[in-house]
């Protein structure tokens, strides 16, 4: 069993930035798909950003130009840089191994207006 642990969430004012990290307990990110999802209260979990295996990075329309997904294979870590945050970005953010199906436990992001 591989564990994914997210960190970096918190409370930030609108217009601010946060960087989320997701560390895997094994080297599962190299050449494999990975994604970030979020779930707001009362809503379904939605895709935020994805780096598919051998494919092009994609973003939800609502975060394009503001969020950037990246990874450091040597550190078994995936990042989500979030800039110009909005109150509607408030949610629990999860990382997901698209190839192996693992989920992290989530990290709360709250954006105040």
N, C-alpha and C positions, 0 to 999 in steps of 0.2 A: 504494500500500500504506500502510495506516495502522498505526502502532505503538502498542501499549498497554504502559505501564510501571508495574508495581506497586511499592510500597514500604511500609515501616512494619512489616514482620514482625519477629520476634525471639523471644527467650526471656523468658517471664514466668511468675511463680508463679500457681498456681491462685487465683482470685478477683481477679486483676488485669485490666487493660484494655490494649487496643491499638487504634490507628486505622490501618487500611490505606487507601492512596490508589492510584488508578489514573489516570494522566495519559495522554490520547490526543494523538497528534501532529496531529490535525485535529478540527474541531468536529463530532463524530459523536454526541454524547450528547443534544443538544437535541431534545426531543420524540421520542426514540428509546429503544428498550428496552435495558436494561443489567442485568447480573447478576453476582453473585459465586458462585464455586463453590470446592470444596475437594476435595483428594484425599489421603487418609491412606495410609501404606505398606500395600500388599497389598489395597487397597480401590479400588472404582470412584470416579470423580469424581462428586460429588453437588452438587446445587443448595443454596446457603446462603440467598441472598436475591435477589430479582428486582424490578426496576421495569419492567414491560412498557409498551409503547407505548400510551398512553391507558388503561392499566388500573391495577388496584390492586396496591400493593406486597405481595409475599408472602414469607414466611420458612419455612424448614424448621422443623418442630416442635421440633427439638432446640435451636434458637437463639432461638425466639420469646421476646420480653421481655428478651433480653440483647444482641442485635445490632440495629444500625440501618443501613440503606443510605440514602445521600443523594448528591446531586450538585450541583456548581457548574458550570453551563454556561459561565459566563464564563471559567473556568479549565480547561475541558475535562477536568474531574476528577470521578471518582466515589469515594465513601468507603464504608468499612465500619467503623463503630464497634463494637467488641467489648468488652463488659463482663462481669464475673463469669465470666471464662474458666475452663474446666475442662480437665483433661488430655485428655479425648476430643475437644477442639477442635484438638488437634495435627494439622497437615496443611500441605500447600502450598495456598495460596489463589490463585485466578485470577480476574481480571475478564474479562468477556465482553461484547462488543457483540452484543446479541440481534438487532438489526436487520441488521447487516452481517456478523456471523460472526467478527469478530476476537477473538483471545485474547491475553492478556498472557503473560509468561514465568513468572509465579508468584512468590510470596514465602512463605518458610517461617515458620510460626507454631508455636512449641513451648511447651507449657504444662506446667510441672513441678508435681508434687503436693507 
